[in-house]
Amino acid sequence: MRVLWTLLKVIIGLAITIPVALLALALTAGLVGTLFALLVIAFKLAIVGLIGYGVYRLARAIFAPSHTPRPIREFPPAAAPDPYYDAAVRELDAEMGVRPRG
């Protein structure tokens, strides 16, 4: 009788475990399939983007004017030196014992 009871418990356990395991396997396969499909879609989009970028670069090389450097413009002459600043520098130099500049 003890063997039959143990066998019954094993059968009940397998009756519960096998469907749950199949459900888990189906869910895992669905998740992996979904991720694989997303990977394929992302790869296709990357290829389309690379082709589009290549077409853009080709069109730009064909139709855009070549880059010519602009001539260097002359800067306006510097403003006259500030007399107050020069006086302040001379005063500081005198106080610090530095020889006058140029």
Phi and psi restraints in degrees (range 20) as a CNS / XPLOR table:
assign (resid 1 and name C) (resid 2 and name N)
       (resid 2 and name CA) (resid 2 and name C) 1.0 -64.5 20.0 2
assign (resid 2 and name N) (resid 2 and name CA)
       (resid 2 and name C) (resid 3 and name N) 1.0 -38.2 20.0 2
assign (resid 2 and name C) (resid 3 and name N)
       (resid 3 and name CA) (resid 3 and name C) 1.0 -66.8 20.0 2
assign (resid 3 and name N) (resid 3 and name CA)
       (resid 3 and name C) (resid 4 and name N) 1.0 -39.8 20.0 2
assign (resid 3 and name C) (resid 4 and name N)
       (resid 4 and name CA) (resid 4 and name C) 1.0 -65.6 20.0 2
assign (resid 4 and name N) (resid 4 and name CA)
       (resid 4 and name C) (resid 5 and name N) 1.0 -40.1 20.0 2
assign (resid 4 and name C) (resid 5 and name N)
       (resid 5 and name CA) (resid 5 and name C) 1.0 -64.0 20.0 2
assign (resid 5 and name N) (resid 5 and name CA)
       (resid 5 and name C) (resid 6 and name N) 1.0 -43.2 20.0 2
assign (resid 5 and name C) (resid 6 and name N)
       (resid 6 and name CA) (resid 6 and name C) 1.0 -64.1 20.0 2
assign (resid 6 and name N) (resid 6 and name CA)
       (resid 6 and name C) (resid 7 and name N) 1.0 -42.6 20.0 2
assign (resid 6 and name C) (resid 7 and name N)
       (resid 7 and name CA) (resid 7 and name C) 1.0 -63.3 20.0 2
assign (resid 7 and name N) (resid 7 and name CA)
       (resid 7 and name C) (resid 8 and name N) 1.0 -38.5 20.0 2
assign (resid 7 and name C) (resid 8 and name N)
       (resid 8 and name CA) (resid 8 and name C) 1.0 -65.1 20.0 2
assign (resid 8 and name N) (resid 8 and name CA)
       (resid 8 and name C) (resid 9 and name N) 1.0 -41.0 20.0 2
assign (resid 8 and name C) (resid 9 and name N)
       (resid 9 and name CA) (resid 9 and name C) 1.0 -65.1 20.0 2
assign (resid 9 and name N) (resid 9 and name CA)
       (resid 9 and name C) (resid 10 and name N) 1.0 -39.3 20.0 2
assign (resid 9 and name C) (resid 10 and name N)
       (resid 10 and name CA) (resid 10 and name C) 1.0 -65.3 20.0 2
assign (resid 10 and name N) (resid 10 and name CA)
       (resid 10 and name C) (resid 11 and name N) 1.0 -42.1 20.0 2
assign (resid 10 and name C) (resid 11 and name N)
       (resid 11 and name CA) (resid 11 and name C) 1.0 -64.5 20.0 2
assign (resid 11 and name N) (resid 11 and name CA)
       (resid 11 and name C) (resid 12 and name N) 1.0 -42.7 20.0 2
assign (resid 11 and name C) (resid 12 and name N)
       (resid 12 and name CA) (resid 12 and name C) 1.0 -64.7 20.0 2
assign (resid 12 and name N) (resid 12 and name CA)
       (resid 12 and name C) (resid 13 and name N) 1.0 -42.3 20.0 2
assign (resid 12 and name C) (resid 13 and name N)
       (resid 13 and name CA) (resid 13 and name C) 1.0 -61.4 20.0 2
assign (resid 13 and name N) (resid 13 and name CA)
       (resid 13 and name C) (resid 14 and name N) 1.0 -43.7 20.0 2
assign (resid 13 and name C) (resid 14 and name N)
       (resid 14 and name CA) (resid 14 and name C) 1.0 -68.0 20.0 2
assign (resid 14 and name N) (resid 14 and name CA)
       (resid 14 and name C) (resid 15 and name N) 1.0 -34.1 20.0 2
assign (resid 14 and name C) (resid 15 and name N)
       (resid 15 and name CA) (resid 15 and name C) 1.0 -65.3 20.0 2
assign (resid 15 and name N) (resid 15 and name CA)
       (resid 15 and name C) (resid 16 and name N) 1.0 -29.1 20.0 2
assign (resid 15 and name C) (resid 16 and name N)
       (resid 16 and name CA) (resid 16 and name C) 1.0 -87.5 20.0 2
assign (resid 16 and name N) (resid 16 and name CA)
       (resid 16 and name C) (resid 17 and name N) 1.0 -40.8 20.0 2
assign (resid 16 and name C) (resid 17 and name N)
       (resid 17 and name CA) (resid 17 and name C) 1.0 -71.6 20.0 2
assign (resid 17 and name N) (resid 17 and name CA)
       (resid 17 and name C) (resid 18 and name N) 1.0 -41.5 20.0 2
assign (resid 17 and name C) (resid 18 and name N)
       (resid 18 and name CA) (resid 18 and name C) 1.0 -63.7 20.0 2
assign (resid 18 and name N) (resid 18 and name CA)
       (resid 18 and name C) (resid 19 and name N) 1.0 -47.9 20.0 2
assign (resid 18 and name C) (resid 19 and name N)
       (resid 19 and name CA) (resid 19 and name C) 1.0 -64.8 20.0 2
assign (resid 19 and name N) (resid 19 and name CA)
       (resid 19 and name C) (resid 20 and name N) 1.0 -37.9 20.0 2
assign (resid 19 and name C) (resid 20 and name N)
       (resid 20 and name CA) (resid 20 and name C) 1.0 -65.3 20.0 2
assign (resid 20 and name N) (resid 20 and name CA)
       (resid 20 and name C) (resid 21 and name N) 1.0 -40.2 20.0 2
assign (resid 20 and name C) (resid 21 and name N)
       (resid 21 and name CA) (resid 21 and name C) 1.0 -65.4 20.0 2
assign (resid 21 and name N) (resid 21 and name CA)
       (resid 21 and name C) (resid 22 and name N) 1.0 -40.3 20.0 2
assign (resid 21 and name C) (resid 22 and name N)
       (resid 22 and name CA) (resid 22 and name C) 1.0 -65.5 20.0 2
assign (resid 22 and name N) (resid 22 and name CA)
       (resid 22 and name C) (resid 23 and name N) 1.0 -38.5 20.0 2
assign (resid 22 and name C) (resid 23 and name N)
       (resid 23 and name CA) (resid 23 and name C) 1.0 -63.7 20.0 2
assign (resid 23 and name N) (resid 23 and name CA)
       (resid 23 and name C) (resid 24 and name N) 1.0 -44.3 20.0 2
assign (resid 23 and name C) (resid 24 and name N)
       (resid 24 and name CA) (resid 24 and name C) 1.0 -63.3 20.0 2
assign (resid 24 and name N) (resid 24 and name CA)
       (resid 24 and name C) (resid 25 and name N) 1.0 -40.2 20.0 2
assign (resid 24 and name C) (resid 25 and name N)
       (resid 25 and name CA) (resid 25 and name C) 1.0 -64.5 20.0 2
assign (resid 25 and name N) (resid 25 and name CA)
       (resid 25 and name C) (resid 26 and name N) 1.0 -41.2 20.0 2
assign (resid 25 and name C) (resid 26 and name N)
       (resid 26 and name CA) (resid 26 and name C) 1.0 -65.4 20.0 2
assign (resid 26 and name N) (resid 26 and name CA)
       (resid 26 and name C) (resid 27 and name N) 1.0 -42.0 20.0 2
assign (resid 26 and name C) (resid 27 and name N)
       (resid 27 and name CA) (resid 27 and name C) 1.0 -64.7 20.0 2
assign (resid 27 and name N) (resid 27 and name CA)
       (resid 27 and name C) (resid 28 and name N) 1.0 -41.4 20.0 2
assign (resid 27 and name C) (resid 28 and name N)
       (resid 28 and name CA) (resid 28 and name C) 1.0 -64.4 20.0 2
assign (resid 28 and name N) (resid 28 and name CA)
       (resid 28 and name C) (resid 29 and name N) 1.0 -43.6 20.0 2
assign (resid 28 and name C) (resid 29 and name N)
       (resid 29 and name CA) (resid 29 and name C) 1.0 -63.8 20.0 2
assign (resid 29 and name N) (resid 29 and name CA)
       (resid 29 and name C) (resid 30 and name N) 1.0 -38.9 20.0 2
assign (resid 29 and name C) (resid 30 and name N)
       (resid 30 and name CA) (resid 30 and name C) 1.0 -65.2 20.0 2
assign (resid 30 and name N) (resid 30 and name CA)
       (resid 30 and name C) (resid 31 and name N) 1.0 -41.6 20.0 2
assign (resid 30 and name C) (resid 31 and name N)
       (resid 31 and name CA) (resid 31 and name C) 1.0 -66.3 20.0 2
assign (resid 31 and name N) (resid 31 and name CA)
       (resid 31 and name C) (resid 32 and name N) 1.0 -44.3 20.0 2
assign (resid 31 and name C) (resid 32 and name N)
       (resid 32 and name CA) (resid 32 and name C) 1.0 -64.9 20.0 2
assign (resid 32 and name N) (resid 32 and name CA)
       (resid 32 and name C) (resid 33 and name N) 1.0 -40.0 20.0 2
assign (resid 32 and name C) (resid 33 and name N)
       (resid 33 and name CA) (resid 33 and name C) 1.0 -63.4 20.0 2
assign (resid 33 and name N) (resid 33 and name CA)
       (resid 33 and name C) (resid 34 and name N) 1.0 -40.6 20.0 2
assign (resid 33 and name C) (resid 34 and name N)
       (resid 34 and name CA) (resid 34 and name C) 1.0 -64.3 20.0 2
assign (resid 34 and name N) (resid 34 and name CA)
       (resid 34 and name C) (resid 35 and name N) 1.0 -45.1 20.0 2
assign (resid 34 and name C) (resid 35 and name N)
       (resid 35 and name CA) (resid 35 and name C) 1.0 -63.8 20.0 2
assign (resid 35 and name N) (resid 35 and name CA)
       (resid 35 and name C) (resid 36 and name N) 1.0 -38.9 20.0 2
assign (resid 35 and name C) (resid 36 and name N)
       (resid 36 and name CA) (resid 36 and name C) 1.0 -64.5 20.0 2
assign (resid 36 and name N) (resid 36 and name CA)
       (resid 36 and name C) (resid 37 and name N) 1.0 -40.8 20.0 2
assign (resid 36 and name C) (resid 37 and name N)
       (resid 37 and name CA) (resid 37 and name C) 1.0 -64.7 20.0 2
assign (resid 37 and name N) (resid 37 and name CA)
       (resid 37 and name C) (resid 38 and name N) 1.0 -41.0 20.0 2
assign (resid 37 and name C) (resid 38 and name N)
       (resid 38 and name CA) (resid 38 and name C) 1.0 -63.5 20.0 2
assign (resid 38 and name N) (resid 38 and name CA)
       (resid 38 and name C) (resid 39 and name N) 1.0 -37.7 20.0 2
assign (resid 38 and name C) (resid 39 and name N)
       (resid 39 and name CA) (resid 39 and name C) 1.0 -63.3 20.0 2
assign (resid 39 and name N) (resid 39 and name CA)
       (resid 39 and name C) (resid 40 and name N) 1.0 -42.9 20.0 2
assign (resid 39 and name C) (resid 40 and name N)
       (resid 40 and name CA) (resid 40 and name C) 1.0 -64.9 20.0 2
assign (resid 40 and name N) (resid 40 and name CA)
       (resid 40 and name C) (resid 41 and name N) 1.0 -42.3 20.0 2
assign (resid 40 and name C) (resid 41 and name N)
       (resid 41 and name CA) (resid 41 and name C) 1.0 -64.1 20.0 2
assign (resid 41 and name N) (resid 41 and name CA)
       (resid 41 and name C) (resid 42 and name N) 1.0 -42.7 20.0 2
assign (resid 41 and name C) (resid 42 and name N)
       (resid 42 and name CA) (resid 42 and name C) 1.0 -63.9 20.0 2
assign (resid 42 and name N) (resid 42 and name CA)
       (resid 42 and name C) (resid 43 and name N) 1.0 -38.5 20.0 2
assign (resid 42 and name C) (resid 43 and name N)
       (resid 43 and name CA) (resid 43 and name C) 1.0 -65.2 20.0 2
assign (resid 43 and name N) (resid 43 and name CA)
       (resid 43 and name C) (resid 44 and name N) 1.0 -42.5 20.0 2
assign (resid 43 and name C) (resid 44 and name N)
       (resid 44 and name CA) (resid 44 and name C) 1.0 -62.6 20.0 2
assign (resid 44 and name N) (resid 44 and name CA)
       (resid 44 and name C) (resid 45 and name N) 1.0 -43.1 20.0 2
assign (resid 44 and name C) (resid 45 and name N)
       (resid 45 and name CA) (resid 45 and name C) 1.0 -63.9 20.0 2
assign (resid 45 and name N) (resid 45 and name CA)
       (resid 45 and name C) (resid 46 and name N) 1.0 -37.4 20.0 2
assign (resid 45 and name C) (resid 46 and name N)
       (resid 46 and name CA) (resid 46 and name C) 1.0 -64.8 20.0 2
assign (resid 46 and name N) (resid 46 and name CA)
       (resid 46 and name C) (resid 47 and name N) 1.0 -40.8 20.0 2
assign (resid 46 and name C) (resid 47 and name N)
       (resid 47 and name CA) (resid 47 and name C) 1.0 -65.6 20.0 2
assign (resid 47 and name N) (resid 47 and name CA)
       (resid 47 and name C) (resid 48 and name N) 1.0 -43.2 20.0 2
assign (resid 47 and name C) (resid 48 and name N)
       (resid 48 and name CA) (resid 48 and name C) 1.0 -62.8 20.0 2
assign (resid 48 and name N) (resid 48 and name CA)
       (resid 48 and name C) (resid 49 and name N) 1.0 -40.3 20.0 2
assign (resid 48 and name C) (resid 49 and name N)
       (resid 49 and name CA) (resid 49 and name C) 1.0 -64.6 20.0 2
assign (resid 49 and name N) (resid 49 and name CA)
       (resid 49 and name C) (resid 50 and name N) 1.0 -41.3 20.0 2
assign (resid 49 and name C) (resid 50 and name N)
       (resid 50 and name CA) (resid 50 and name C) 1.0 -65.2 20.0 2
assign (resid 50 and name N) (resid 50 and name CA)
       (resid 50 and name C) (resid 51 and name N) 1.0 -40.5 20.0 2
assign (resid 50 and name C) (resid 51 and name N)
       (resid 51 and name CA) (resid 51 and name C) 1.0 -64.1 20.0 2
assign (resid 51 and name N) (resid 51 and name CA)
       (resid 51 and name C) (resid 52 and name N) 1.0 -43.5 20.0 2
assign (resid 51 and name C) (resid 52 and name N)
       (resid 52 and name CA) (resid 52 and name C) 1.0 -62.0 20.0 2
assign (resid 52 and name N) (resid 52 and name CA)
       (resid 52 and name C) (resid 53 and name N) 1.0 -41.4 20.0 2
assign (resid 52 and name C) (resid 53 and name N)
       (resid 53 and name CA) (resid 53 and name C) 1.0 -65.7 20.0 2
assign (resid 53 and name N) (resid 53 and name CA)
       (resid 53 and name C) (resid 54 and name N) 1.0 -38.4 20.0 2
assign (resid 53 and name C) (resid 54 and name N)
       (resid 54 and name CA) (resid 54 and name C) 1.0 -64.6 20.0 2
assign (resid 54 and name N) (resid 54 and name CA)
       (resid 54 and name C) (resid 55 and name N) 1.0 -41.7 20.0 2
assign (resid 54 and name C) (resid 55 and name N)
       (resid 55 and name CA) (resid 55 and name C) 1.0 -63.0 20.0 2
assign (resid 55 and name N) (resid 55 and name CA)
       (resid 55 and name C) (resid 56 and name N) 1.0 -41.6 20.0 2
assign (resid 55 and name C) (resid 56 and name N)
       (resid 56 and name CA) (resid 56 and name C) 1.0 -61.1 20.0 2
assign (resid 56 and name N) (resid 56 and name CA)
       (resid 56 and name C) (resid 57 and name N) 1.0 -47.2 20.0 2
assign (resid 56 and name C) (resid 57 and name N)
       (resid 57 and name CA) (resid 57 and name C) 1.0 -63.7 20.0 2
assign (resid 57 and name N) (resid 57 and name CA)
       (resid 57 and name C) (resid 58 and name N) 1.0 -39.6 20.0 2
assign (resid 57 and name C) (resid 58 and name N)
       (resid 58 and name CA) (resid 58 and name C) 1.0 -64.6 20.0 2
assign (resid 58 and name N) (resid 58 and name CA)
       (resid 58 and name C) (resid 59 and name N) 1.0 -46.4 20.0 2
assign (resid 58 and name C) (resid 59 and name N)
       (resid 59 and name CA) (resid 59 and name C) 1.0 -63.7 20.0 2
assign (resid 59 and name N) (resid 59 and name CA)
       (resid 59 and name C) (resid 60 and name N) 1.0 -38.3 20.0 2
assign (resid 59 and name C) (resid 60 and name N)
       (resid 60 and name CA) (resid 60 and name C) 1.0 -66.4 20.0 2
assign (resid 60 and name N) (resid 60 and name CA)
       (resid 60 and name C) (resid 61 and name N) 1.0 -39.4 20.0 2
assign (resid 60 and name C) (resid 61 and name N)
       (resid 61 and name CA) (resid 61 and name C) 1.0 -68.0 20.0 2
assign (resid 61 and name N) (resid 61 and name CA)
       (resid 61 and name C) (resid 62 and name N) 1.0 -33.1 20.0 2
assign (resid 61 and name C) (resid 62 and name N)
       (resid 62 and name CA) (resid 62 and name C) 1.0 -81.9 20.0 2
assign (resid 62 and name N) (resid 62 and name CA)
       (resid 62 and name C) (resid 63 and name N) 1.0 -47.5 20.0 2
assign (resid 62 and name C) (resid 63 and name N)
       (resid 63 and name CA) (resid 63 and name C) 1.0 -97.0 20.0 2
assign (resid 63 and name N) (resid 63 and name CA)
       (resid 63 and name C) (resid 64 and name N) 1.0 -26.8 20.0 2
assign (resid 63 and name C) (resid 64 and name N)
       (resid 64 and name CA) (resid 64 and name C) 1.0 -77.3 20.0 2
assign (resid 64 and name N) (resid 64 and name CA)
       (resid 64 and name C) (resid 65 and name N) 1.0 144.6 20.0 2
assign (resid 64 and name C) (resid 65 and name N)
       (resid 65 and name CA) (resid 65 and name C) 1.0 -67.0 20.0 2
assign (resid 65 and name N) (resid 65 and name CA)
       (resid 65 and name C) (resid 66 and name N) 1.0 150.2 20.0 2
assign (resid 65 and name C) (resid 66 and name N)
       (resid 66 and name CA) (resid 66 and name C) 1.0 -69.2 20.0 2
assign (resid 66 and name N) (resid 66 and name CA)
       (resid 66 and name C) (resid 67 and name N) 1.0 151.0 20.0 2
assign (resid 66 and name C) (resid 67 and name N)
       (resid 67 and name CA) (resid 67 and name C) 1.0 -76.9 20.0 2
assign (resid 67 and name N) (resid 67 and name CA)
       (resid 67 and name C) (resid 68 and name N) 1.0 115.2 20.0 2
assign (resid 67 and name C) (resid 68 and name N)
       (resid 68 and name CA) (resid 68 and name C) 1.0 -110.8 20.0 2
assign (resid 68 and name N) (resid 68 and name CA)
       (resid 68 and name C) (resid 69 and name N) 1.0 132.5 20.0 2
assign (resid 68 and name C) (resid 69 and name N)
       (resid 69 and name CA) (resid 69 and name C) 1.0 -67.0 20.0 2
assign (resid 69 and name N) (resid 69 and name CA)
       (resid 69 and name C) (resid 70 and name N) 1.0 139.6 20.0 2
assign (resid 69 and name C) (resid 70 and name N)
       (resid 70 and name CA) (resid 70 and name C) 1.0 -77.0 20.0 2
assign (resid 70 and name N) (resid 70 and name CA)
       (resid 70 and name C) (resid 71 and name N) 1.0 147.9 20.0 2
assign (resid 70 and name C) (resid 71 and name N)
       (resid 71 and name CA) (resid 71 and name C) 1.0 -66.5 20.0 2
assign (resid 71 and name N) (resid 71 and name CA)
       (resid 71 and name C) (resid 72 and name N) 1.0 147.4 20.0 2
assign (resid 71 and name C) (resid 72 and name N)
       (resid 72 and name CA) (resid 72 and name C) 1.0 -73.1 20.0 2
assign (resid 72 and name N) (resid 72 and name CA)
       (resid 72 and name C) (resid 73 and name N) 1.0 126.1 20.0 2
assign (resid 72 and name C) (resid 73 and name N)
       (resid 73 and name CA) (resid 73 and name C) 1.0 -86.5 20.0 2
assign (resid 73 and name N) (resid 73 and name CA)
       (resid 73 and name C) (resid 74 and name N) 1.0 148.6 20.0 2
assign (resid 73 and name C) (resid 74 and name N)
       (resid 74 and name CA) (resid 74 and name C) 1.0 -77.6 20.0 2
assign (resid 74 and name N) (resid 74 and name CA)
       (resid 74 and name C) (resid 75 and name N) 1.0 138.3 20.0 2
assign (resid 74 and name C) (resid 75 and name N)
       (resid 75 and name CA) (resid 75 and name C) 1.0 -83.0 20.0 2
assign (resid 75 and name N) (resid 75 and name CA)
       (resid 75 and name C) (resid 76 and name N) 1.0 147.2 20.0 2
assign (resid 75 and name C) (resid 76 and name N)
       (resid 76 and name CA) (resid 76 and name C) 1.0 -66.1 20.0 2
assign (resid 76 and name N) (resid 76 and name CA)
       (resid 76 and name C) (resid 77 and name N) 1.0 154.2 20.0 2
assign (resid 76 and name C) (resid 77 and name N)
       (resid 77 and name CA) (resid 77 and name C) 1.0 -61.3 20.0 2
assign (resid 77 and name N) (resid 77 and name CA)
       (resid 77 and name C) (resid 78 and name N) 1.0 151.8 20.0 2
assign (resid 77 and name C) (resid 78 and name N)
       (resid 78 and name CA) (resid 78 and name C) 1.0 -65.8 20.0 2
assign (resid 78 and name N) (resid 78 and name CA)
       (resid 78 and name C) (resid 79 and name N) 1.0 148.4 20.0 2
assign (resid 78 and name C) (resid 79 and name N)
       (resid 79 and name CA) (resid 79 and name C) 1.0 -66.3 20.0 2
assign (resid 79 and name N) (resid 79 and name CA)
       (resid 79 and name C) (resid 80 and name N) 1.0 159.0 20.0 2
assign (resid 79 and name C) (resid 80 and name N)
       (resid 80 and name CA) (resid 80 and name C) 1.0 -62.4 20.0 2
assign (resid 80 and name N) (resid 80 and name CA)
       (resid 80 and name C) (resid 81 and name N) 1.0 142.6 20.0 2
assign (resid 80 and name C) (resid 81 and name N)
       (resid 81 and name CA) (resid 81 and name C) 1.0 -63.0 20.0 2
assign (resid 81 and name N) (resid 81 and name CA)
       (resid 81 and name C) (resid 82 and name N) 1.0 148.5 20.0 2
assign (resid 81 and name C) (resid 82 and name N)
       (resid 82 and name CA) (resid 82 and name C) 1.0 -75.9 20.0 2
assign (resid 82 and name N) (resid 82 and name CA)
       (resid 82 and name C) (resid 83 and name N) 1.0 120.4 20.0 2
assign (resid 82 and name C) (resid 83 and name N)
       (resid 83 and name CA) (resid 83 and name C) 1.0 -66.8 20.0 2
assign (resid 83 and name N) (resid 83 and name CA)
       (resid 83 and name C) (resid 84 and name N) 1.0 -32.0 20.0 2
assign (resid 83 and name C) (resid 84 and name N)
       (resid 84 and name CA) (resid 84 and name C) 1.0 -67.7 20.0 2
assign (resid 84 and name N) (resid 84 and name CA)
       (resid 84 and name C) (resid 85 and name N) 1.0 -38.3 20.0 2
assign (resid 84 and name C) (resid 85 and name N)
       (resid 85 and name CA) (resid 85 and name C) 1.0 -65.1 20.0 2
assign (resid 85 and name N) (resid 85 and name CA)
       (resid 85 and name C) (resid 86 and name N) 1.0 -44.2 20.0 2
assign (resid 85 and name C) (resid 86 and name N)
       (resid 86 and name CA) (resid 86 and name C) 1.0 -61.2 20.0 2
assign (resid 86 and name N) (resid 86 and name CA)
       (resid 86 and name C) (resid 87 and name N) 1.0 -39.6 20.0 2
assign (resid 86 and name C) (resid 87 and name N)
       (resid 87 and name CA) (resid 87 and name C) 1.0 -66.5 20.0 2
assign (resid 87 and name N) (resid 87 and name CA)
       (resid 87 and name C) (resid 88 and name N) 1.0 -40.1 20.0 2
assign (resid 87 and name C) (resid 88 and name N)
       (resid 88 and name CA) (resid 88 and name C) 1.0 -64.8 20.0 2
assign (resid 88 and name N) (resid 88 and name CA)
       (resid 88 and name C) (resid 89 and name N) 1.0 -40.3 20.0 2
assign (resid 88 and name C) (resid 89 and name N)
       (resid 89 and name CA) (resid 89 and name C) 1.0 -64.3 20.0 2
assign (resid 89 and name N) (resid 89 and name CA)
       (resid 89 and name C) (resid 90 and name N) 1.0 -43.0 20.0 2
assign (resid 89 and name C) (resid 90 and name N)
       (resid 90 and name CA) (resid 90 and name C) 1.0 -62.5 20.0 2
assign (resid 90 and name N) (resid 90 and name CA)
       (resid 90 and name C) (resid 91 and name N) 1.0 -39.4 20.0 2
assign (resid 90 and name C) (resid 91 and name N)
       (resid 91 and name CA) (resid 91 and name C) 1.0 -66.5 20.0 2
assign (resid 91 and name N) (resid 91 and name CA)
       (resid 91 and name C) (resid 92 and name N) 1.0 -43.8 20.0 2
assign (resid 91 and name C) (resid 92 and name N)
       (resid 92 and name CA) (resid 92 and name C) 1.0 -63.7 20.0 2
assign (resid 92 and name N) (resid 92 and name CA)
       (resid 92 and name C) (resid 93 and name N) 1.0 -41.0 20.0 2
assign (resid 92 and name C) (resid 93 and name N)
       (resid 93 and name CA) (resid 93 and name C) 1.0 -62.2 20.0 2
assign (resid 93 and name N) (resid 93 and name CA)
       (resid 93 and name C) (resid 94 and name N) 1.0 -39.7 20.0 2
assign (resid 93 and name C) (resid 94 and name N)
       (resid 94 and name CA) (resid 94 and name C) 1.0 -66.2 20.0 2
assign (resid 94 and name N) (resid 94 and name CA)
       (resid 94 and name C) (resid 95 and name N) 1.0 -41.0 20.0 2
assign (resid 94 and name C) (resid 95 and name N)
       (resid 95 and name CA) (resid 95 and name C) 1.0 -68.3 20.0 2
assign (resid 95 and name N) (resid 95 and name CA)
       (resid 95 and name C) (resid 96 and name N) 1.0 -33.6 20.0 2
assign (resid 95 and name C) (resid 96 and name N)
       (resid 96 and name CA) (resid 96 and name C) 1.0 -88.2 20.0 2
assign (resid 96 and name N) (resid 96 and name CA)
       (resid 96 and name C) (resid 97 and name N) 1.0 -5.1 20.0 2
assign (resid 96 and name C) (resid 97 and name N)
       (resid 97 and name CA) (resid 97 and name C) 1.0 79.4 20.0 2
assign (resid 97 and name N) (resid 97 and name CA)
       (resid 97 and name C) (resid 98 and name N) 1.0 24.2 20.0 2
assign (resid 97 and name C) (resid 98 and name N)
       (resid 98 and name CA) (resid 98 and name C) 1.0 -91.6 20.0 2
assign (resid 98 and name N) (resid 98 and name CA)
       (resid 98 and name C) (resid 99 and name N) 1.0 142.2 20.0 2
assign (resid 98 and name C) (resid 99 and name N)
       (resid 99 and name CA) (resid 99 and name C) 1.0 -65.8 20.0 2
assign (resid 99 and name N) (resid 99 and name CA)
       (resid 99 and name C) (resid 100 and name N) 1.0 147.5 20.0 2
assign (resid 99 and name C) (resid 100 and name N)
       (resid 100 and name CA) (resid 100 and name C) 1.0 -63.6 20.0 2
assign (resid 100 and name N) (resid 100 and name CA)
       (resid 100 and name C) (resid 101 and name N) 1.0 150.4 20.0 2
assign (resid 100 and name C) (resid 101 and name N)
       (resid 101 and name CA) (resid 101 and name C) 1.0 -80.7 20.0 2
assign (resid 101 and name N) (resid 101 and name CA)
       (resid 101 and name C) (resid 102 and name N) 1.0 151.1 20.0 2
